[in-house]
């Protein structure tokens, strides 16, 4: 019975790694980034590294992303604790 529960846990973790980038982006909690904005950012940047390296101007130029959202994204990645979380997710092979 224990091995079945462990196997279910491992399978659940593996499935969670397949969550689309926009859902992970929404889930990490960047202020003002809801589901729609997360989809737009994910479509434009394709991965977290590209988003993290985007400048304020780059972000503002994304369709429907204004200065308020762009600044929030920049501030999110300036926070060392947030960057640690992102690095941990990458180590766990999340999208």
C-alpha positions as CSV (number, residue, x, y, z in Angstrom):
1,X,0.0,0.0,0.0
2,X,2.8,2.4,0.8
3,X,4.5,1.9,-2.6
4,X,1.2,2.7,-4.3
5,X,0.9,6.0,-2.4
6,X,4.5,6.8,-3.2
7,X,4.0,5.9,-6.9
8,X,0.9,8.2,-7.0
9,X,2.9,11.0,-5.4
10,X,5.7,10.6,-7.9
11,X,3.2,10.5,-10.8
12,X,1.5,13.7,-9.4
13,X,4.8,15.5,-9.3
14,X,5.7,14.4,-12.8
15,X,2.3,15.6,-14.2
16,X,2.7,19.0,-12.4
17,X,5.9,19.5,-14.4
18,X,3.8,19.6,-17.6
19,X,1.7,22.6,-16.5
20,X,1.9,25.2,-19.2
21,X,4.2,28.2,-18.7
22,X,1.3,30.7,-18.6
23,X,-0.3,28.8,-15.6
24,X,3.0,28.6,-13.8
25,X,3.6,32.3,-14.5
26,X,0.1,33.1,-13.1
27,X,0.7,30.9,-10.1
28,X,4.0,32.5,-9.0
29,X,2.0,35.6,-7.9
30,X,3.4,38.6,-9.8
31,X,1.3,41.5,-8.8
32,X,-1.2,42.5,-11.5
33,X,-0.5,39.4,-13.5
34,X,-3.7,37.5,-13.8
35,X,-4.6,34.7,-16.2
36,X,-5.0,36.9,-19.3
37,X,-1.8,38.8,-18.7
38,X,0.1,35.6,-17.9
39,X,-1.0,34.2,-21.3
40,X,0.1,37.3,-23.1
41,X,3.5,37.3,-21.4
42,X,4.0,33.6,-21.9
43,X,3.1,33.8,-25.6
44,X,5.5,36.7,-26.1
45,X,8.5,35.4,-24.0
46,X,8.1,31.6,-24.2
47,X,10.1,31.0,-21.0
48,X,10.9,32.5,-17.6
49,X,14.5,33.4,-18.5
50,X,13.4,35.6,-21.4
51,X,10.8,37.2,-19.2
52,X,13.3,37.8,-16.4
53,X,15.7,39.4,-18.8
54,X,13.1,41.7,-20.3
55,X,13.6,45.5,-19.8
56,X,10.8,47.8,-18.7
57,X,10.4,49.0,-22.3
58,X,10.4,45.5,-23.7
59,X,7.5,44.6,-21.4
60,X,5.5,47.8,-22.1
61,X,5.8,47.0,-25.9
62,X,4.0,43.6,-25.3
63,X,0.3,43.9,-26.4
64,X,-1.9,45.1,-23.6
65,X,1.0,45.3,-21.0
66,X,1.1,48.7,-19.6
67,X,3.7,50.5,-17.4
68,X,2.1,49.4,-14.1
69,X,2.2,45.7,-15.0
70,X,5.7,46.0,-16.6
71,X,7.0,47.6,-13.4
72,X,5.5,44.9,-11.3
73,X,7.2,42.2,-13.4
74,X,10.5,44.0,-13.1
75,X,10.1,44.4,-9.3
76,X,9.2,40.7,-8.9
77,X,12.5,39.7,-10.5
78,X,14.5,42.2,-8.5
79,X,13.4,40.4,-5.3
80,X,16.1,37.8,-4.4
81,X,13.6,35.6,-2.7
82,X,11.5,35.4,-5.8
83,X,14.5,34.6,-7.9
84,X,15.4,31.8,-5.5
85,X,11.9,30.3,-6.0
86,X,12.2,30.5,-9.8
87,X,15.6,28.8,-9.6
88,X,14.2,26.0,-7.5
89,X,11.3,25.5,-9.9
90,X,13.8,25.3,-12.8
91,X,15.8,22.7,-10.8
92,X,12.6,20.7,-10.4
93,X,12.1,21.0,-14.2
94,X,8.9,23.0,-14.2
95,X,8.0,24.7,-17.5
